[in-house]
Amino acid sequence: MTFLKKHSYLITLILIAIIGIFLRLYKIDFGRPQSFLYDENDIYDDAIRISQNYKFIIANDGWEGFKPGSFVYGMFPTYFFVFSTMVFNKIISVLHTPIDFDFYFVYMRIITALFSFLTVIFTSLIYKKIFKDKKGALITFVLTAVNWKLIAQSHYLNHDTFLTVLTTASLYFFISYLSDPSKKSLNAIISALFLGLTAGTKITGLIVAPAIGMILIFKKDWKALITYFLFTVIGFGISNPFSIIYFNDFLVRVVKMKSIEAGIIFGDINNNPLRYPLSFFKLLTPAVFLLSIYGLIENIKKLISNVKNKVVEINFETHSVLILTVFIYIIFYSLTPRLTERWMVPLIPILIIYASKALADLLKKFNKERWVIFVLIFLTTLSALFFTFSLVRQLKEGKPRVNAYIWFSEYLNNDNGEEKSVLMYTNKGYRDPFSKIDSCDLNSYKVYESQGAQNVYPKDPFQYDYVILYSTMEKNYENKYVKNKYPEYYKSWKSFTETVKEPTKFKLIREFKTTEPDLIGIPEIYIYENLKKVNNTQ
């Protein structure tokens, strides 16, 4: 008992870490054999191509063979997986264990999940370095470990998970630079290198740079400012060398993406100026979000008081860089009409820090009112775990798209061996599992106005035995901005879906839904049978 009491803090950390890692690895093969998002295939394809054929590539193409297929994203995650896969290949070659390529996919997801847990560690370290409070650091550790969005992101290959880890690491070492004079230069270099790696993951990772730059200018630390610039460039160059070698191609990509994103993005556009701040109700869960707002307000008030009264009650520079990062991030993305919640993921650790501080302060304030403490802990825990358990349930159920394909394939095979025509619109293209059905007329619907999405009209559903509808497609044409700007497009797709849903014309034979709330953003699948065709056959 003495041992447990003496080491209770460490034991609690270890137990929470085990839970956090378990949640990130639970159902890590979710949705396989299909990929989760386009990003997965882009990262996986390049990583496998290079790791499996690097000797041949060097011999025939030289280092040019490592050039990315496109500059849509940075190459740091890809090169990270190339290295980890090459190490893995050495291990399995020694063990003489045959491995299929699908296992490599899952292996990369496992690496992503384990790497993502570094966010939990760096976030709690930032809290401890700022507030010198072990209990608050533990709260931070818990809230970050069980945050449903961070867990969801860790379940597939994506750039945002890497961006979040690297951004949090860069901020930690910058705060270390501010608070530890003995290692100023070293911490500044490490922080800058991590910042460079964020840019080598997604160029938008540089959103953190203005906050850091403003603090360095405020401190008049010109040496550190130059150091930051140089080592950020070095970090970017190491992780994304071809963006420097082929700088013009890289700039063309940036300009092209800006023009693509400039118009309506069907289903994604949202001009509400508060769309990103309000998204944290879901991303953080309501209780944690409200605590983060309270924590931010209290610390901003202290910063203002410091400036007015010239009294140092709070570390001005440390808090300023975190608060500035939050505001710059939100302002930057609020200037675009598109709403993509995963772009806010790098802010989750910072907001959890202030939520943890608020909760720690409230627990101290109401130390004698045990019922208040109980209510605070209960509501925070309930809010966090409700979403986490909902996510776990979704992962357990599997992906509707894959489940629908498996069921429908068997259904067609049992239909007297007659080939039936199938119409389907999908956002996955040939990567959709239904592409494996030979009789399926698979059509990709576009989402970018700049790429002519408004010119794509549906086919006649009566020409097919079966029609498969995705809920995402309906969401796209129902977008009010699309409806107002392209009324004929809207009417055409609305008529198409209403026709298919008309019970006298088509019969709904099976639907595949996900558990609410849908935290992963998985479309529902509806399979309809053409009654006219069935009756004619009979």
Secondary structure, 3 states (H helix, E strand, C coil): CHHHHHCHHHHHHHHHHHHHHHHHHCCCCCCCCCCCCHHHHHHHHHHHHHHHHHHHHHHHHHHHHHCCCCCCCCCHHHHHHHHHHHHHHHHHHHHCCCCCHHHHHHHHHHHHHHHHCHHHHHHHHHHHHHHCCHHHHHHHHHHHHCCHHHHHHCCCCCHHHHHHHHHHHHHHHHHHHHHCHHHHHHHHHHHHHHHHHHHCCCHHHHHHHHHHHHHHHHHCCHHHHHHHHHHHHHHHHHHCHHHHHCHHHHHHHHHHHHHHCCCCECCCECCCCCHHHHHHHHHCCHHHHHHHHHHHHHHHHHHHHHHHHCCCCCCHHHHHHHHHHHHHHHHHHHCCCECCHHHHHHHHHHHHHHHHHHHHHHHHHCCCCHHHHHHHHHHHHHHHHHHHHHHHHHHHHCCHHHHHHHHHHHHHHCCCCCCCCEEEEECCHHHCHHHHCCCEEEEECCCEHHHCHHHCCCCCHHHCCEEEEEHHHHHHHHCHHHHHHCHHHHHHHHHHHHHHHCCCCEEEEEEECCCCCCCCCCCCEEEEEEHHHHHHHC
